[in-house]
Amino acid sequence: MGGIDWGIHIENDVDWIRANNSVMDYFVDNVKGSATGYDGLSWATPFAEPSQAITAWEAKRLLLDDPSYRARIFIRGTEDAYAALTALPSYCQMIGVGAEIRGNGVGIPRIGLDDGTTSGVLVAGTARGLDVSNILFQSGYGLYPFKITNMFRCGFHNCGFGTASPAAGDPPPVGFEIDKASGLVIENCHWMNASSKLHGPVIGINITGTHFHNCLVRNNFITGVDFGVVVASGCVFGYGSVFRDNYIGEAGQVCAVGVDDNATDGWIQYLNNYIAATAAGQLANNGTMRWIANKSSNGFSTVAAE
């Protein structure tokens, strides 16, 4: 093989294909953009909000009626956060252009108002073929950084899910919540309270529905006060999915349970995760076959049956 990492070459080829076969590029800038006067097709005439770009692409996509066509939405990080989203695009890339998402404030492409009065994404619907990178989704207390019903063949890369405001109050109930997913990839993402060690999400990731299959969750920093990851009892179609090489547990507050998988017919695998919680893992079904080489308290962790 000559020392060549073929995986990197394949990933680069996929990135090239996606980058060079988009049908439309849209640009979003809430400082220079306009809600009415610009077409969003360049940095000189950007939209003011991501929702405008999403609406424009979805209208065009329906006319094309071909999922091989894709769009890219470039979202500039500025002094101000963008408004909450109640819809997401399909067959599209959303790309944050700005500062690193691990932090808070000026320059980070962030969705959900800085004053903590809104969720980040709250979608009662479905996204297909969506890739999101370098965007911070944030909410105030009692709201959701990111919550959606269904996602199929989608990915999150170097994104953040966090609490927007440092004021006292109830924390977000969940950092990332989804009902059903297939082919979902979440990698190199970060859960946090951007401004304080307190009031982080109660649950890091919450899977509430019946399907979470062929999904990959890897190399993330996942935190929750009560639970790092929760899987519903009805999630019986978890085949082909894996959580691996993640940090799961406490950040500024003690985490009670790292992984709470209640599936009555469990298939999601947990491999080589680093867990900092009072109880590392609770798996209701088939736990010993799915809990492999996870580490807690500087040693390999056993799993508890619920």
C-alpha positions in Angstrom: 0.0 0.0 0.0 3.1 2.2 0.2 1.9 3.9 3.4 -1.0 5.6 1.6 -4.1 6.2 3.8 -6.8 5.3 1.3 -9.5 6.4 3.7 -8.2 10.0 3.5 -8.1 9.8 -0.3 -11.7 8.5 -0.5 -12.9 11.3 1.9 -11.1 13.9 -0.1 -12.7 12.6 -3.3 -16.1 12.7 -1.7 -15.4 16.3 -0.5 -14.3 17.3 -4.1 -17.4 15.8 -5.6 -19.7 17.6 -3.2 -17.8 20.9 -3.6 -17.8 20.8 -7.4 -21.3 19.5 -8.1 -23.5 21.9 -6.2 -26.2 23.6 -8.2 -26.6 26.7 -6.2 -24.5 28.6 -3.7 -26.2 30.9 -1.2 -24.6 33.4 1.1 -25.8 34.7 4.5 -24.5 37.7 6.5 -26.7 39.4 9.1 -24.6 42.5 9.0 -24.4 43.2 5.3 -27.4 41.2 4.2 -30.9 42.1 3.4 -34.2 40.4 4.2 -35.8 41.8 1.0 -33.4 43.5 -1.4 -30.8 40.9 -2.1 -30.8 37.6 -3.9 -28.3 35.8 -1.6 -26.2 34.6 -4.5 -22.9 36.3 -3.5 -21.2 37.9 -0.6 -22.0 41.2 -2.2 -25.8 40.5 -2.1 -26.2 38.1 0.9 -29.4 37.1 2.6 -29.7 38.3 6.2 -30.8 35.0 7.7 -30.3 31.3 7.0 -34.0 30.8 6.8 -34.1 32.9 3.6 -31.5 30.7 2.0 -33.3 27.5 3.1 -36.5 28.8 1.6 -34.9 29.7 -1.7 -33.1 26.4 -2.1 -36.1 24.3 -1.2 -38.2 26.1 -3.8 -35.6 25.5 -6.4 -35.0 21.9 -5.3 -38.7 21.0 -5.7 -38.5 22.4 -9.3 -35.4 20.3 -10.1 -37.0 17.2 -8.6 -33.6 15.3 -8.5 -31.8 14.6 -5.3 -28.4 14.4 -7.1 -28.5 18.2 -7.2 -27.2 20.0 -4.1 -26.8 23.5 -2.7 -24.3 25.1 -0.4 -25.3 27.7 2.2 -22.4 29.7 3.5 -23.2 31.4 6.9 -20.8 34.2 8.0 -20.0 34.5 11.7 -20.5 38.1 12.8 -21.2 40.0 16.0 -24.8 38.8 16.2 -26.3 35.3 16.3 -28.9 34.3 13.7 -32.6 33.7 14.4 -33.9 30.2 15.3 -34.8 27.8 12.5 -38.1 25.9 12.2 -37.1 24.2 9.0 -33.9 22.7 7.5 -33.0 22.1 3.9 -32.5 18.7 2.2 -29.6 17.7 -0.2 -27.6 20.7 0.9 -24.5 21.7 2.8 -24.7 24.4 5.6 -21.2 25.8 6.2 -20.3 28.2 8.9 -17.6 30.7 7.8 -15.9 32.2 10.8 -14.3 31.5 14.2 -14.0 28.1 15.9 -17.3 27.0 17.4 -15.8 26.1 20.8 -16.6 29.3 22.7 -19.1 32.1 22.6 -19.6 35.5 21.0 -18.3 37.5 18.1 -17.2 35.7 14.9 -18.8 32.3 15.6 -21.5 31.3 13.1 -24.3 30.6 15.6 -28.0 29.9 15.3 -30.2 30.8 18.2 -30.2 34.3 19.8 -27.5 35.2 22.1 -29.9 36.5 24.8 -31.2 32.9 25.3 -34.8 33.7 24.4 -35.1 31.1 21.6 -34.2 27.6 20.6 -31.5 27.1 18.0 -33.3 24.6 15.7 -36.8 23.3 16.5 -38.1 21.4 13.5 -41.2 19.2 13.4 -40.2 17.7 10.1 -37.5 15.8 8.1 -34.1 16.6 6.6 -32.5 14.3 4.0 -28.9 14.5 2.6 -28.0 17.5 4.8 -24.4 18.1 5.8 -23.7 20.8 8.5 -20.2 22.0 9.5 -18.7 24.7 11.8 -22.0 26.0 13.2 -22.9 26.5 16.9 -26.5 25.8 17.7 -27.5 27.5 21.0 -30.6 28.0 23.2 -31.7 29.6 26.4 -32.8 27.7 29.4 -35.7 25.3 29.0 -35.3 25.5 25.2 -33.4 23.3 22.7 -30.1 24.0 20.9 -31.2 21.4 18.3 -34.3 19.3 18.1 -35.8 17.6 15.0 -38.2 14.8 14.2 -36.3 12.9 11.5 -32.9 13.0 9.7 -31.8 10.6 7.0 -28.3 10.4 5.4 -27.2 13.6 7.2 -24.0 14.7 8.9 -22.7 17.2 11.5 -19.0 18.0 11.5 -17.3 20.3 14.0 -20.6 21.7 15.3 -21.6 22.9 18.7 -24.7 22.4 20.8 -24.9 24.6 23.8 -26.5 27.1 26.3 -26.6 30.6 25.0 -27.0 32.7 28.1 -25.2 32.6 31.5 -28.2 33.9 33.5 -29.6 31.7 36.2 -32.5 29.4 35.3 -33.4 26.0 34.0 -30.9 24.6 31.6 -31.8 23.2 28.1 -33.5 19.9 28.6 -31.4 18.3 25.7 -28.5 19.4 23.6 -29.4 17.3 20.6 -32.7 15.5 20.3 -34.0 13.4 17.5 -36.9 11.0 17.0 -35.7 8.9 14.1 -32.5 8.7 12.2 -30.8 6.6 9.5 -27.3 7.2 8.1 -26.7 10.1 10.5 -23.0 11.0 11.2 -22.1 13.2 14.2 -18.3 13.8 14.5 -15.9 16.2 16.2 -18.8 18.1 17.8 -19.0 19.8 21.2 -21.7 20.1 23.8 -21.3 23.0 26.3 -22.4 26.0 28.2 -20.5 28.7 26.3 -20.4 31.1 29.2 -20.5 29.2 32.4 -19.6 25.8 33.9 -23.2 25.5 35.2 -26.5 25.1 33.4 -25.4 22.8 30.6 -27.9 20.5 29.0 -29.7 18.0 31.2 -29.2 15.3 28.5 -26.5 15.5 25.9 -28.1 13.3 23.1 -31.7 12.0 23.4 -33.0 9.5 20.9 -36.7 9.2 21.3 -38.1 7.1 18.5 -38.0 3.6 17.1 -35.2 4.0 14.5 -31.5 5.0 14.9 -29.8 2.7 12.4 -26.6 2.8 10.4 -25.5 5.9 12.3 -22.0 6.9 13.4 -21.3 9.1 16.5 -17.5 9.5 17.0 -14.9 11.8 18.4 -17.3 14.1 20.2 -17.3 15.9 23.6 -20.8 15.0 24.8 -22.0 16.4 28.2 -25.2 16.2 30.3 -26.0 16.8 33.9 -28.3 13.8 34.3 -27.4 11.8 31.2 -24.8 12.0 28.5 -26.8 9.8 26.0 -30.4 8.5 26.4 -32.0 5.9 24.1 -35.7 5.3 24.3 -37.1 1.8 25.1 -38.8 1.7 21.8 -35.6 2.2 19.8 -35.5 -1.4 18.5 -34.1 -0.6 15.1 -30.6 0.5 16.1 -28.7 -2.0 14.0 -25.5 -0.9 12.4 -25.0 2.1 14.6 -22.1 2.9 16.9 -21.0 5.5 19.4 -17.2 5.3 19.5 -14.2 7.3 20.6 -16.3 9.9 22.4 -15.9 11.7 25.7 -19.3 11.3 27.5 -20.0 12.8 30.9 -19.4 15.8 33.1 -18.1 19.2 32.0 -18.7 21.8 34.8 -21.3 19.7 36.7 -21.3 16.0 37.7 -23.0 13.7 35.3 -25.2 11.0 36.8 -25.2 8.5 34.0 -23.0 8.4 30.9 -25.2 6.2 28.7 -28.8 5.2 29.5 -29.9 2.8 26.7 -33.4 1.6 27.4 -34.0 -0.2 24.1 -35.9 -3.5 24.8 -34.2 -4.9 21.7 -30.8 -3.2 21.8 -28.4 -3.0 18.8 -26.5 0.3 19.1 -22.8 -0.5 19.9 -20.6 1.5 22.3 -16.9 1.1 21.6 -13.9 2.8 23.2 -15.6 5.8 24.8 -14.2 7.7 27.7 -16.9 8.2 30.3 -16.9 10.5 33.3 -20.1 9.9 35.2 -21.3 8.4 38.5 -22.7 5.4 36.5 -20.9 4.8 33.2 -23.5 2.8 31.4 -26.9 1.3 31.8 -28.1 -0.9 29.0 -31.5 -2.6 29.3 -30.9 -5.3 26.7 -27.8 -7.2 25.4 -25.5 -4.9 27.3 -22.4 -7.2 27.6 -22.3 -7.7 23.8 -22.7 -4.0 23.0 -20.5 -2.4 25.7 -16.9 -2.9 24.4 -13.7 -1.4 25.7 -15.3 1.7 27.3 -13.2 3.4 29.9 -14.2 5.1 33.2 -12.1 6.1 36.3 -8.9 5.3 34.5 -9.9 1.7 33.8 -12.2 -0.4 31.6 -15.8 0.0 32.5 -18.5 -2.6 33.1 -22.1 -2.1 32.1 -25.1 -2.4 34.4 -28.3 -4.0 33.3 -31.4 -1.8 34.2 
